[in-house]
């Protein structure tokens, strides 16, 4: 991957790794999960829609209502709702680790639907390693607690949505401006959740300063700016390599959770983290860390985006 891709990935990992911290702060203040997700999507849309309009990135979406709606559901609404509800029962750091299984699911789904992303050779061992890591995490850290187990399964299912969405984007929306896709999916997601959120899930009290600040950064930064970066990476380097952000983000999630929220760092979490992340890397890259790829893969041509003035 190029230096630009790695820099974008590091920035995205820092933003997404912090998202679980901000969700936890909002939940602990008593905000309803649906409201958190709705506010997150609305704030993200407020950031991205002007950028998309300025770049002329919404015009190419005409006639793509179905694919955009599908993307909004499988990679925005459903995963965000599952993660937020799941995080009521598990630590933010554990949430970040489980979401990092997305490259494993990308590889598994690609076996049936995408020859380019299909794992071969040592990549298959990476998939197996990641699955073992997930099993170890559930067996050590989530066993014996029904609520925690359900929360972990919700988060894991969210990572499946991310995998499905990234592959769908590659095949159904190639060449469409990344910022246009990001803005439109956030708008559609907010509209989908509005009927259930506005009448039933509005806060019964004024959010604390910490919760309000967390929501603002979660929506504008961790959702708006982060999604623009993510879709750009998918367009430039493909969904398998773009999902490697899951290799980096859990480190930030664990760092934030342990240092700022006082969450425990257990042996089970460490074991699961190492196995899932190592397996994700090998599954997506098709090689061991530190070894050069035998056959370089040329990145896809990036979408035509203009820098905002």
Helices and strands as residue ranges (DSSP letters): H 3-28, H 33-54, G 59-61, H 65-72, I 73-77, H 78-86, H 92-99, H 102-113, H 122-141, H 146-172, H 178-197, H 209-219, I 220-225, H 226-237, H 239-242, H 245-260, H 267-285
